[in-house]
Amino acid sequence: MMTGNAAAGNAGAHILIVDDDEDILRLLTIRLKARGFRVTAVGSAEEALARIAVEAPRVVVSDIRLPGRDGLSLFEELRLTRPSLPVILLTAHGTIPDAVSATSKGVFGYLTKPFDSQTLLAKIDQALSLSAPAPASDPLAADSAGAAGDWLAGMVFCSSRMAELMAEVRMVARSDASILIRGDSGTGKEMLARAIHRASLRARGPFVAINCGAIPEPLLESELFGHVKGAFTGAASSRVGLIQAANGGTLFLDEIGDMPLSLQVKLLRVLQERVVRPVGATRAEAVDIRLLSATHRDLDAAMAAGQFREDLYYRLDVVSLTLPPLDERREDIPLLATHFVQQVAAKYGKPITGFAPEALEALAGASWPGNVRQLYNVVEQSCALTSTPLIPLSLVQRALRVPTMETLNYTEAKQRFERNYLVQLLKLTDGNVADAARIADRNRTEFYRLLQKHDLTPAMFRSDSASGKEE
């Protein structure tokens, strides 16, 4: 059981209870609320999944026997979609074997009915300790900015998908395990790596990032491992490599899938022996780093093609985290767009307050192949061009390169076409009504009536040389 201080630190934690027995739901709700927890109580697995999609709880307490989908099925889905969410199963004697089997698959624990409420509270406290925020006494709870949540700086989200990912990050960050971050280009892999560093025991050490795909191979080796004076033509002085610069902190290798095979061998030695030898040096130097890496490539396919070393892959992929593409976390788009507007408005010194409602709707519904990076670019272009405090739909459509399409009823569309048609005819005939009416296959009286309807005057379209021509 947790200490009183630890338990107090979990006050207000969100607990989801799933049971089709209303009396048990009511009793558990009373007891958990009395302990200071925030409780959501539902009667089926389907309703539980719907609630979790809206707001992920810290712990799920579920009966095994439920109408429709049972508690074991609920656990299996959560194990696949939210592996860091602790699940406690409540079981009758007849389902104990099922509960024991589920424990071997990852369920946090099970209690047999009838159970003592203190035992349940102790089990919940234990589950909460897995993902609970660092207590105030923890030196990591206050970094240089002085706030426990500063490790999340810049991570803007409200979606349950991102909340689940960040819960996983918080758990693995404090270990020294290598982490491979997967995700499409523009999803924010370096930003996530920085968050991992800030939440780690190395938070006060350096964070060094390098894009392996952006630097030619000869330069990449020198950048990573450093070199001694005279190691190659142009090496007029010794240089400390980025691996050494990250000593005591975190090294982030972005686009690790683009690293040449020759350097993969040298990186593997660094990870195995914790030493680095600069180019041209005869002696290796000890280094203490935590390695984070990222890629948008399929490393399994790269290994099959002989482009990526399997032994290095298993060194990098101790823990794997996947950043979802933006179109799989659409509820975050309005938050991100508003956040970016504030940043860009300050950058340009413009009094921009946000997006018009229809503009924000267009952003939320757009396709985002470039993910968060593309969203930022769209926001920046819209801010640069707007002359109003609220960014209009037209500028968002322009930045998205979406053809504008107004919704007009039939009468409005007909009038617009008719006016544009008359204007083009008068331009073509230099304001000569007789010629324009003949092209339109209308008599002059009818044509004049059309011009009057649209407040068009033929003289507006006559050049000086045509001003004396007969209408």
MARGUDO-828859 format. One record per atom (N, C-alpha, C): residue in three letters; x, y, z. Coordinates in pm, whole numbers, plus 50000, padded with zeros to 5 digits. Each point is the difference from the previous one (the first is absolute). Layout:
ALAXYZ;...
***
This chain:
MET500854987950000;MET499155012150000;MET500875012450000;MET499535010449935;MET500795012249991;MET500005007250133;THR501005008450022;THR500045008250120;THR498935010749992;GLY499745006250115;GLY498965010350002;GLY500315011449906;ASN501295003949992;ASN500375011049910;ASN499784996349856;ALA500344987649962;ALA499834995749863;ALA498544999349965;ALA499194994550093;ALA498574999149974;ALA499405013849985;ALA500445009450085;ALA499475013649990;ALA500355006349868;GLY501164996049943;GLY500395005449871;GLY499114995649887;ASN499194989450023;ASN499104995049897;ASN498595005550015;ALA499805009150094;ALA498675005850018;ALA499535006349870;GLY498764997249965;GLY499435005549878;GLY500264991649877;ALA500744988950015;ALA500254991349884;ALA498694994249949;HIS499944998549867;HIS498774995449935;HIS499974984749994;ILE498984993950063;ILE499844985550002;ILE498724996449924;LEU500094990449909;LEU498834995249927;LEU499584986450056;ILE498734998950042;ILE499464987550053;ILE499014994449899;VAL500124986949972;VAL499114993449904;VAL499364988050067;ASP498675000550018;ASP499274988950062;ASP498535001749966;ASP499334988849968;ASP498585001149966;ASP499104999250124;ASP500594998550117;ASP499245000050125;ASP499975014250055;GLU498835006349997;GLU499895014050040;GLU500365002050146;ASP499674990150086;ASP500325001450142;ASP501515000550022;ILE500744991249928;ILE501465000150013;ILE500585012949945;LEU499475004749887;LEU500475012749944;LEU499825011350100;ARG498835000350062;ARG499705010750095;ARG500934999150121;LEU500214987950052;LEU500844998250117;LEU501465003849971;LEU500524995149886;LEU501385003249965;LEU500195014949975;THR499015006149937;THR500095014449973;THR500095007950131;ILE499184996450097;ILE500015006950130;ILE501354998450067;ARG500524987650000;ARG501254997550071;ARG501195006849932;LEU500024999849870;LEU501125006349928;LEU499945015150009;LYS498805005749992;LYS499865014550013;LYS500405004650139;ALA499664991650101;ALA500385003450137;ALA501525000550014;ARG500704992449917;ARG501464999850001;ARG500595011749921;GLY499155007549932;GLY500465011749926;GLY500184997749851;PHE499614988149951;PHE500124997249858;PHE498835006149923;ARG500235002649873;ARG498925003949907;ARG499554987449930;VAL498714996950007;VAL499514986949958;VAL499025001249883;THR500174991449901;THR499024998049894;THR499534985550009;ALA498694998050009;ALA499434986550015;ALA499124996749880;VAL500264988649935;VAL499234995749883;VAL499634985450015;GLY498994995649920;GLY499474986650017;GLY500394990049893;SER500835004049902;SER500374990749893;SER501385003549945;ALA500614990049933;ALA501315002149939;ALA499925010149887;GLU498894999549924;GLU499845009449888;GLU499975014350049;GLU499255002450110;GLU499945013650054;GLU501355004150058;ALA500724990450057;ALA501335003050054;ALA500945004649889;LEU500004993049886;LEU500875003849889;LEU499645013849947;ALA498695003149997;ALA499575013249953;ALA500505010950095;ARG499894997650130;ARG500475009950098;ARG501515001849993;ILE500724988949984;ILE501465000749992;ILE500455007849878;ALA499234998849890;ALA500355007449879;ALA499905015150022;VAL499085004050089;VAL499835014350029;VAL501035004850101;GLU500194992250107;GLU500975003750103;GLU500584987350061;ALA501264997949983;ALA500634987950053;ALA500135001050151;PRO499564989750075;PRO500185000050145;PRO501424995950036;ARG500335000650128;ARG501304995350045;ARG499984985050029;VAL498824994850043;VAL499844985850031;VAL498604995749960;VAL499884987649950;VAL498694994049971;VAL499784988550098;VAL498845000050066;VAL499594989050088;VAL498774993949935;SER500094987549955;SER498914993949923;SER499654986150050;ASP498694997450006;ASP499554986350024;ASP500294991749876;ILE500244987050019;ILE500234991449884;ILE498684997149929;ARG498964997250078;ARG498714996749939;ARG499215012749972;LEU499855003049873;LEU499275011949955;LEU499064996149888;PRO498935007449979;PRO499124997049887;PRO500695003249868;GLY499794991749898;GLY500675002249872;GLY501474996650012;ARG500855009449968;ARG501444997950012;ARG500374999450147;ASP500774989650041;ASP500324998550142;ASP501275007650037;GLY500344999550130;GLY501155007450050;GLY501314995449942;LEU500124987149968;LEU501224994949939;LEU500185005749860;SER498895001049925;SER500065005849866;SER500385014850008;LEU499455006850100;LEU500355014150021;LEU501505001350028;PHE500524991450087;PHE501435000350031;PHE500854997449875;GLU499604990149918;GLU500774996749880;GLU500095011949907;GLU498905007549983;GLU500045011849912;GLU500875010850059;LEU499895002250130;LEU500835010250064;LEU501464996149998;ARG500294987150008;ARG501394995449995;ARG500635003549865;LEU499194999849894;LEU500515003149866;LEU500075014949973;THR498975007250047;THR499915014349966;THR500585009250106;ARG499994995850127;ARG500495008450110;ARG500784991450098;PRO501164995149958;PRO500724990250082;PRO500455005250136;SER500085013150018;SER500475005450129;SER498865002750097;LEU498754997349959;LEU498865002650087;LEU499764987950091;PRO500205001450132;PRO499834988550090;PRO498534995650008;VAL499774986949993;VAL498654994350010;VAL499974990450118;ILE499035002050089;ILE499774991150113;ILE498674992949976;LEU500024986750003;LEU498814992149973;LEU499354995250130;LEU498685000450004;LEU499234994750111;LEU499384986949954;THR500194989450077;THR499584986949952;THR499284991950107;ALA499014992549956;ALA499374990150087;ALA500854987449997;HIS499724990750092;HIS500844988050009;HIS500034992349869;GLY498914999949925;GLY499954992349876;GLY500885005349890;THR500445012550012;THR500825006149893;THR501435002650045;ILE500394994350116;ILE501375001950049;ILE501044995249898;PRO499834988249937;PRO501004995849900;PRO500185010149888;ASP498895006049955;ASP500095010249895;ASP500815012050048;ALA499765003950125;ALA500715011650055;ALA501484997150013;VAL500344988050044;VAL501424996250012;VAL500675000249863;SER499294994949899;SER500545000149864;SER500225014249951;ALA499055008950032;ALA500135014049957;ALA501195006650068;THR500284996150126;THR501145005750071;THR501304996949927;SER500094987949946;SER501214996349926;SER500145007849871;LYS498885005949951;LYS500035007749875;LYS500195015050025;GLY499985003950127;GLY500275014150026;GLY498975007250083;VAL498894993450042;VAL499055006850086;VAL500715003450131;PHE499725011750057;PHE500745004450117;PHE499724991150121;GLY498774995350013;GLY499674991450113;GLY498534996549999;TYR499624991050089;TYR498594996550011;TYR499644997850146;LEU498745002450031;LEU499454997950134;LEU498784991249988;THR499864990850094;THR498834991249998;THR498895006050087;LYS498784998549951;LYS498845004750076;LYS499594989750104;PRO499575004450118;PRO500025014050047;PRO501415004150043;PHE500345012549978;PHE501355004650032;PHE499925011350102;ASP501095001650072;ASP500105010650100;ASP500325013249929;SER499295010650035;SER500205012849931;SER501415005350019;GLN500614997350115;GLN501375004750022;GLN500984993049908;THR499724987249972;THR500854992649907;THR499915006149860;LEU498795003549958;LEU499825006449869;LEU500725013549996;LEU499865008050106;LEU500665013050003;LEU501514998549993;ALA500534989850070;ALA501444997849995;ALA500454996249859;LYS499194991649932;LYS500344995949864;LYS499945011949904;ILE499025008850018;ILE499895011949916;ILE501205009250023;ASP500405001750127;ASP501165008450030;ASP501264994549932;GLN500144986750003;GLN501154993949934;GLN499985002649849;ALA498814998849940;ALA499875002549855;ALA500325014549966;LEU499535009150085;LEU500245014249974;LEU501485003550011;SER500724992550082;SER501425003150017;SER500794998149872;LEU499444992149904;LEU500704997749874;LEU500095012649916;SER498945007850004;SER499975011749911;SER499765012950076;ALA500074999450132;ALA499745012050078;ALA501065010649975;PRO499625013050006;PRO500995010649985;PRO501024999350113;ALA501205005049972;ALA501044999750102;ALA499585007950121;PRO500214995050123;PRO499655007350120;PRO500835012750014;ALA499515009150081;ALA500665013150013;ALA501414998850053;SER500284989150077;SER501334998450055;SER501024995449897;ASP499534995349885;ASP500894995049895;ASP500715011949936;PRO501324999949991;PRO500695011349938;PRO499605002349856;LEU499494989649933;LEU499565001849862;LEU498695007449991;ALA499295001050114;ALA498695006649997;ALA500145014949978;ALA501195005450016;ALA500205014249976;ALA501305001949924;ASP499875003549874;ASP501215002449923;ASP500325014850004;SER500815004449905;SER500435014050002;SER498855009649989;ALA498894995849939;ALA498845008749988;ALA499124999250123;GLY500254989950085;GLY499324999550128;GLY498644993650000;ALA499644991949904;ALA498684993849998;ALA500104985649958;ALA499184991350066;ALA500084985649974;ALA499594996449860;GLY499145008149939;GLY499514996649868;GLY500815005749886;ASP501165005850030;ASP500795006449896;ASP500564990249899;TRP500054987450034;TRP500514990149903;TRP499064999049880;LEU498745004450017;LEU499034999649890;LEU499985012949919;ALA500925009150028;ALA499995012949931;ALA500004998249849;GLY499065006649933;GLY499914999249854;GLY499184988449949;MET499674990350086;MET499174988749959;MET498545003950020;VAL499355004349893;VAL498635005050006;VAL499044989149954;PHE499114995750087;PHE499064989349963;PHE498854999350099;CYS498914994249954;CYS498884996750089;CYS499474986149965;SER500504994049894;SER499504987149953;SER500444988850094;SER499144989950011;SER500344988650084;SER501194992349941;ARG500145000449868;ARG501124993149935;ARG501345005850047;MET500095013150003;MET501245006450045;MET500174998950151;ALA498895000550074;ALA500094998750145;ALA500574986450038;GLU499564989549927;GLU500514986750026;GLU501504999249967;LEU500395006149889;LEU501424999949963;LEU500845007050106;MET499545011650049;MET500775007350098;MET500054992850134;ALA498974992150030;ALA500054991750121;ALA501114989649987;GLU500134994249881;GLU501094990449976;GLU501365007050010;VAL500085012049944;VAL501255007650006;VAL500415002450144;ARG499055003950082;ARG500325003350140;ARG500554987850073;MET499504988049964;MET500454987850066;MET501404995949956;VAL500275001049868;VAL501294995049949;VAL501105010450008;ALA499635012750017;ALA501015010649995;ALA501024998750111;ARG499594995450116;ARG500894999850115;ARG500974988149999;SER499804990849909;SER501004989549982;SER501085005249907;ASP501014991849976;ASP501055004149907;ASP499924992149870;ALA498864993449978;ALA499834991649883;ALA500025008349872;SER500594994449895;SER499965006549869;SER498574999849947;ILE499605010749935;ILE498635001349950;ILE500045003249852;LEU499224992649923;LEU499835002749857;LEU498645006349978;ILE500005012249948;ILE498765007349974;ILE499644998549853;ARG498844994549975;ARG499534998249863;ARG498935010449970;GLY499885003549873;GLY498965009549963;GLY500295006249864;ASP498955004649934;ASP500155006349870;ASP500775013250013;SER500525004949889;SER500695012950000;SER499045011050045;GLY500505008550087;GLY499195011450044;GLY499124997350120;THR500094988250061;THR499134997050114;THR500565005450132;GLY501275004150002;GLY500575005750121;GLY500874990550079;LYS500794992149929;LYS500824989950069;LYS501095006350087;GLU500625010849951;GLU501035006450083;GLU499385006650122;MET498825005749985;MET499345006150115;MET499684989550107;LEU499574988249954;LEU499744989250095;LEU501304995650067;ALA501084999349924;ALA501304996350058;ALA500415010050107;ARG499785012649977;ARG500345010250100;ARG499154998350126;ALA498734996449981;ALA499134997650116;ALA500514988250082;ILE500434989449931;ILE500564988350070;ILE501235004250080;HIS500855008049939;HIS501225004750070;HIS499635008050124;ARG499035009349986;ARG499625008450115;ARG499394991950113;ALA499344988749965;ALA499374991650103;ALA500954989750057;SER501234999549950;SER500944989550040;SER500885004550115;LEU500774990450052;LEU500965003050106;LEU501185008249948;ARG500095001249867;ARG501075007749937;ARG499555014149961;ALA498895004350055;ALA499405012649956;ALA500945012050013;ARG500894999450097;ARG500935011350019;ARG501264998649913;GLY500114988949929;GLY501134998149910;GLY499675005449862;PRO500964999349906;PRO499775005449865;PRO499044991349918;PHE499295006449910;PHE499224993149898;PHE500595003849866;VAL500534990149927;VAL500675002649873;VAL499264992549890;ALA499585007249896;ALA499234994049891;ALA500755001649868;ILE499904989749915;ILE500615000749867;ILE499124992149903;ASN499845005449880;ASN499234993449895;ASN500964992149912;CYS499924986850011;CYS500954991449927;CYS499815000649849;GLY498825003849955;GLY499755000449856;GLY500355013149935;ALA500365010150081;ALA500245013349944;ALA501485003149982;ILE500894990850041;ILE501435002749996;ILE500704989249917;PRO500855003849906;PRO500744990049920;PRO500814990750090;GLU500234987649952;GLU500644989850082;GLU501365004350057;PRO500935005549921;PRO501315003850058;PRO499865010250113;LEU499105009549983;LEU499805010250103;LEU499254994450120;LEU499074990549975;LEU499224994350109;LEU500894992750100;GLU501014992649949;GLU500904992850089;GLU500755009750091;SER500495010949942;SER500735009950079;SER499075006950099;GLU498775002949956;GLU499045006650089;GLU499684991450121;LEU499804987049976;LEU499624990950108;LEU501174996650092;PHE501114996049941;PHE501094994450078;PHE501135010050028;GLY499985011449932;GLY501075009650017;GLY501254995849924;HIS501045008150003;HIS501264996449934;HIS501165007050069;VAL501174994749975;VAL501215006250054;VAL500655008449891;LYS500855008850039;LYS500695008749905;LYS500794991649900;GLY499845002949872;GLY500714993249895;GLY499414986649961;ALA498824996850049;ALA499394987049969;ALA499674998949852;PHE499725011249936;PHE499705000349856;PHE500285014049949;THR500035001349867;THR500265013049939;THR498995010250049;GLY500485011050054;GLY499115010450050;GLY499794999550149;ALA500454989250067;ALA499844998950145;ALA501135007550069;ALA499865013350002;ALA501065008450053;ALA500064999850152;SER498954995450063;SER499974999250146;SER499114988450041;SER500144995750124;SER499174989150050;SER498575005050024;ARG499064990749992;ARG498605003850019;ARG499294989350082;VAL499255004450099;VAL499214990950083;VAL498744996149924;GLY499714987049993;GLY498814995349930;GLY498755001850084;LEU498854998549934;LEU498715002050069;LEU499744989250103;ILE500534988149978;ILE499824989550101;ILE500685004150130;GLN501215005349989;GLN500705004850119;GLN499305012350059;ALA499475008549914;ALA499305012050048;ALA498764996450081;ALA499424988149971;ALA498804995850072;ALA500324992550128;ASN501274999050036;ASN500414992550119;ASN499245004950124;GLY499404990650071;GLY499215003550118;GLY498575003749968;GLY499655000049871;GLY498655003849961;GLY499424990649896;THR499325005849901;THR499254992249901;THR500475003449859;LEU500244989749919;LEU500325001849859;LEU498804995549918;PHE499515008949914;PHE498854996849915;PHE500454999349855;LEU499874988249940;LEU500374998049859;LEU498714999149918;ASP499695010849932;ASP498805000449916;ASP500304993449866;GLU498984993849942;GLU500124992849873;GLU501174990050005;ILE500004991850104;ILE501054990050019;ILE500044990149884;GLY498854998249933;GLY499944990849887;GLY500855004249882;ASP500435012749997;ASP500835005149891;ASP501494999350032;MET500364994650117;MET501424999350037;MET500724989649915;PRO501155003449940;PRO500754990449919;PRO500414987850083;LEU500124988649933;LEU500364987650068;LEU501335001050074;SER500975006849940;SER501325001050062;SER499935007050135;LEU499135009850013;LEU499855007150127;LEU499124992250097;GLN499104991649947;GLN499194991750088;GLN500894990950085;VAL501074994749937;VAL500924991350074;VAL500655007750115;LYS500435012149975;LYS500675008150103;LYS499035004150110;LEU498755003149961;LEU499005003650102;LEU499694988050089;LEU499954988249939;LEU499744987850079;LEU501084998250106;ARG501245002749965;ARG501094998650097;ARG499825009850116;VAL499565012249967;VAL499775009950105;VAL498964994950099;LEU498934994149947;LEU498924995250086;LEU500434987750079;GLN500824991649943;GLN500424987850068;GLN501075002650106;GLU500975008449964;GLU501165001750087;GLU500005013450074;ARG499085008949963;ARG499915013250063;ARG501315007749988;VAL500644998849883;VAL501195007749970;VAL499885005549858;VAL500715010849973;VAL499995005949866;VAL501445003349962;ARG500374997249875;ARG501345003249951;ARG499895010149888;PRO500505012150019;PRO499965010249895;PRO500774995649876;VAL499625005449885;VAL500684996949874;VAL501475003950012;GLY500894990349969;GLY501435002550007;GLY500614997850135;ALA499204997250103;ALA500524998050135;ALA500454985650019;THR500924997850090;THR500464986450030;THR499414994850130;ARG499315008550072;ARG499474996150130;ARG498525003650008;ALA499204990850056;ALA498575002550018;ALA499755007050133;GLU498915007550006;GLU499635007450121;GLU498654995250049;ALA499844998650131;ALA498744995550059;ALA498935010849987;VAL498794995949972;VAL498885009349992;VAL498814994150075;ASP499195008850056;ASP498784996150071;ASP498835007349937;ILE499284993249910;ILE498895006349930;ILE498754991150006;ARG498865006449984;ARG498744992949977;ARG499645002849855;LEU499774989349922;LEU499765001749857;LEU498514999449967;LEU499545010449933;LEU498665000249940;LEU500205000949850;SER499184993049925;SER500105000649854;SER498605000849941;ALA499935003949875;ALA498705001649935;ALA500124996749853;THR498904995749942;THR499984997049857;THR498565000349947;HIS499895003449872;HIS498704998549933;HIS500064988149903;ARG501194993649991;ARG500184988749909;ARG499564987050064;ASP499724990249917;ASP499714986450046;ASP501334992950021;LEU500464999150124;LEU501304994150027;LEU500014985049977;ASP498854993450015;ASP499944985749970;ASP500324997549852;ALA499445008549913;ALA500284998749857;ALA501455003549970;ALA500535010150072;ALA501405003949979;ALA500944988750042;MET499674993050109;MET500834988750042;MET499944988749898;ALA498804997449948;ALA499854989549900;ALA500795003249874;ALA500135012949969;ALA500745004149880;ALA501505001750027;GLY500424997050122;GLY501425001250034;GLY500465014250020;GLN499065009450024;GLN500355014050016;GLN500095004550145;PHE499584991050091;PHE500065003650141;PHE500394987650079;ARG500955001750095;ARG500504988750076;ARG498984995350103;GLU499784986950004;GLU499034994450093;GLU500475001450144;ASP501314998250025;ASP500495001250138;ASP499855014250053;LEU500205009949913;LEU499805013850042;LEU498535002850026;TYR499154994649914;TYR498555002150015;TYR499544995750139;TYR500434988450046;TYR499554995150130;TYR500615008050115;ARG501115006549976;ARG500555009150101;ARG499195012950009;LEU499495004449886;LEU499235012649996;LEU498574998250047;ASP499414988449965;ASP498564997950019;ASP499704992750131;VAL500645004450108;VAL499684994250131;VAL498585003850038;VAL499675012749981;VAL498625004950015;VAL499625007049872;SER498814997249951;SER499525006349875;SER498785008750030;LEU500045012349954;LEU498885009250013;LEU499605004749861;THR498705001149976;THR499525004049869;THR499165012750010;LEU500425010449928;LEU499245012449994;LEU498924998749892;PRO498745002250034;PRO498944998749899;PRO500045011549901;PRO499594997749875;PRO499885011249905;PRO498895009550045;LEU500045012049950;LEU499075010350046;LEU498554996349971;ASP499744993149889;ASP498614996849968;ASP499444989050089;GLU500834994250088;GLU499514990450099;GLU499865006250139;ARG500225013050007;ARG499815007350127;ARG499395013749969;ARG498924999849921;ARG499415012349948;ARG499495009350110;GLU499614994250114;GLU499525008650108;GLU501095009350052;ASP501284997049968;ASP501105008650042;ASP500235011849905;ILE499414999449880;ILE500305010349899;ILE499615014050045;PRO498775002350053;PRO499685013650044;PRO500955005150109;LEU500394991250092;LEU500945004150105;LEU501365003749941;LEU500504991549911;LEU501305002649937;LEU499965012849917;ALA498925001849924;ALA499905011949915;ALA499995012750084;THR499244999850109;THR499945011650090;THR501365002550064;HIS500674989450040;HIS501345001250059;HIS500985006249900;PHE499954995349876;PHE500905005349897;PHE499685014549966;VAL498725003650000;VAL499625013949973;VAL500635009350103;GLN499954996050127;GLN500595008250105;GLN501505001749978;GLN500664989149961;GLN501455000749975;GLN500325009249883;VAL499304997849888;VAL500315007549878;VAL499595014750013;ALA498885002650066;ALA499565013850019;ALA501045007850080;ALA500564993650101;ALA501065006650078;ALA501255002049914;LYS500304990249915;LYS501175000849913;LYS499885011749903;TYR498815001949942;TYR499795010649902;TYR499535013150062;GLY499694999850129;GLY499505012150066;GLY498655004449947;LYS499144990449966;LYS498685003349946;LYS498924996650102;PRO498975008450009;PRO498924997750099;PRO499004989549952;ILE500444987749984;ILE499144989349952;ILE499494992250120;THR498684997850004;THR499414993250116;THR499634985549973;GLY499904996249873;GLY499644986249971;GLY499414998449862;PHE499204989549982;PHE499394996849871;PHE498495002450006;ALA499455004249887;ALA498555000449987;ALA499494985650013;PRO498784998250052;PRO499494986450023;PRO500074991049877;GLU499635005449883;GLU500024991749879;GLU501444996749958;ALA500945008950033;ALA501414997349970;ALA500544988850088;LEU499635000250128;LEU500434989550092;LEU499384986649961;GLU498765000549952;GLU499354987849954;GLU500724994249878;ALA500455008849912;ALA500744995349882;ALA501324993650040;LEU500675005650099;LEU501254994250048;LEU499774986150059;ALA498944998950079;ALA499714987250067;ALA499644989149899;GLY499435003849887;GLY499564990049903;GLY500964997749885;ALA501125007349998;ALA500934999149887;ALA500824987250005;SER500584996649886;SER500954988949994;SER501385005450037;TRP500754992450081;TRP501285005150049;TRP501134990249971;PRO500394998849874;PRO501134990949969;PRO501295004550065;GLY500145013150026;GLY501215005150064;GLY499895001050150;ASN498864995750055;ASN499784999150144;ASN500175013550073;VAL500544999850122;VAL500045012150082;VAL500885010749936;ARG501064995949931;ARG500855009949933;ARG499225007449893;GLN499184992949925;GLN499195006449897;GLN498985009350063;LEU499394995850110;LEU499035008650069;LEU500665013150042;TYR501214999350055;TYR500705012250040;TYR500245009149880;ASN500414994249887;ASN500255008049881;ASN498735006849950;VAL498874992750005;VAL498735005949958;VAL499635011650092;VAL500174998250130;VAL499705010650096;VAL500915012049976;GLU501294997549977;GLU500925011149980;GLU499675007949874;GLN499674993049890;GLN499645007149877;GLN498735008050020;SER499024994350068;SER498745007150025;SER500235012550084;CYS500864998750102;CYS500315011550086;CYS500725011049922;ALA500904996049911;ALA500785009749924;ALA499125008249907;LEU498924994049950;LEU499185006749899;LEU498755006750057;THR499624996650122;THR498745005550051;THR500155014750037;SER498935007449981;SER499955014050041;SER498945002250106;THR499444989050051;THR498955000750100;THR500404991650122;PRO499445003150116;PRO500344992350122;PRO499634985249989;LEU498894997149932;LEU499594986249978;LEU500384995749859;ILE500734989249988;ILE500434995149868;ILE498794994249927;PRO499685005049878;PRO498814995249929;PRO500214986749929;LEU498894993949961;LEU500034987349929;LEU500815000849872;SER499885011149926;SER500665001249870;SER501514998550012;LEU500605005550105;LEU501454998950017;LEU500424985950037;VAL499174993350080;VAL500304986150034;VAL499934991349875;GLN498975002249917;GLN499874992349876;GLN501175002749907;ARG500455012449997;ARG501145003549915;ARG501264992750049;ALA500215000150132;ALA501184993350055;ALA499934984949981;LEU498794994650003;LEU499824985749978;LEU499984996449852;ARG500015010449914;ARG499894998249856;ARG498714992849963;VAL498925004050070;VAL498674994449973;VAL499235010149917;PRO499454996249885;PRO499195009349922;PRO498805004650081;THR499775013350001;THR498855005050074;THR498724996349928;MET499024995950078;MET498714995949943;MET498905005250089;GLU499375011049956;GLU498905005550077;GLU498754991749978;THR499194999150102;THR498744992949989;THR498925010149959;LEU499584999549874;LEU498995009149949;LEU498754992149962;ASN498845006350021;ASN498804993449950;ASN499895002649850;TYR499014993849937;TYR499895000549854;TYR499845014449950;THR499145007850068;THR499745013749956;THR501255008550009;GLU500754998650113;GLU501235007750017;GLU501054996149895;ALA500124987249974;ALA500984995349902;ALA499645005149860;LYS498714999949968;LYS499555004749868;LYS500295014949983;GLN499735007950105;GLN500245014349993;GLN501495003049982;ARG500844992650074;ARG501445002349991;ARG500484996649859;PHE499544988849945;PHE500414996349866;PHE499545010549899;GLU498755004550014;GLU499425009549905;GLU500805013150000;ARG500335004950119;ARG500765012550009;ARG501384998349936;ASN500704989250036;ASN501334997749945;ASN499954998649847;TYR498954993649950;TYR499834998149856;TYR499835013549930;LEU499165008750056;LEU499775013249941;LEU501275008450002;VAL500754999450111;VAL501245007750011;VAL500994995549893;GLN500134986849980;GLN500914994949899;GLN499595004249859;LEU498694999949973;LEU499535004349868;LEU500325014649974;LEU499765008550100;LEU500235014349982;LEU501495003049986;LYS500844992150071;LYS501445001649982;LYS500414996149858;LEU499414989249952;LEU500334994949867;LEU499605009849891;THR498845006550016;THR499475009049896;THR500345014550026;ASP500855002450100;ASP500405013750032;ASP498805008850034;GLY498994994050067;GLY498825007450044;GLY498955002149891;ASN500134993449886;ASN499015001549893;ASN498844990650026;VAL498835005850037;VAL498844992150040;VAL499454991949883;ALA499995005949880;ALA499454993149883;ALA500794987149974;ASP501355000950004;ASP500834988249976;ASP499834989850113;ALA499935005050125;ALA499864990950115;ALA498674992749995;ALA498925007149965;ALA498684993849993;ALA499954989649889;ARG500685002749888;ARG500014990649888;ARG500754987150041;ILE501135001450071;ILE500754988150046;ILE499164991950099;ALA499265007350086;ALA499184993350100;ALA498694994649943;ASP499735003149873;ASP498754995749937;ASP498795005350073;ARG500075012850036;ARG498905007050065;ARG499785013249929;ASN498725005149999;ASN499765013249940;ASN500525010750095;ARG500175012149945;ARG500655010550077;ARG499195004050121;THR498685000049988;THR499145003850113;THR500194990350118;GLU499994987249967;GLU500184989850104;GLU501405000950059;PHE500995002849914;PHE501375000850047;PHE500195011850095;TYR499375011649963;TYR500065011750089;TYR499354996950135;ARG498934992349995;ARG499314996350125;ARG500934991750090;LEU500764991149938;LEU500964992050077;LEU501115008650059;LEU500485009749922;LEU501035009050051;LEU499495008150118;GLN498755004849988;GLN499415007950108;GLN499844991650126;LYS499644987549983;LYS499814990850113;LYS501294998750081;HIS501135000649931;HIS501284998150069;HIS500795013050015;ASP499335011349982;ASP500635013250016;ASP501265001349917;LEU499954995249875;LEU501135001049909;LEU499735010849896;THR500965008949979;THR499895010849902;THR500994997549888;PRO499554999849874;PRO500904997149887;PRO501195009449993;ALA499795012650040;ALA501085009849991;ALA501204996250086;MET499754992150104;MET501074995750089;MET501054991649926;PHE499604993949888;PHE500854990549930;PHE500565005549869;ARG499705012949969;ARG500465005749874;ARG501365006550016;SER500864997249908;SER501285007249996;SER499775013449934;ASP500995008950008;ASP499845013449941;ASP499734999049850;SER500644990649931;SER499854998949855;SER498614995049961;ALA499334993550097;ALA498694994549968;ALA498895008650052;SER500315011150065;SER498955008150064;SER499035005949900;GLY500405001549875;GLY499095005749903;GLY499234989949920;LYS500214986950025;LYS499314989849924;LYS498534999350037;GLU499214995749903;GLU498564999150022;GLU499704987450083;GLU499095001350096;GLU499574988650076;GLU499044991749917;
***
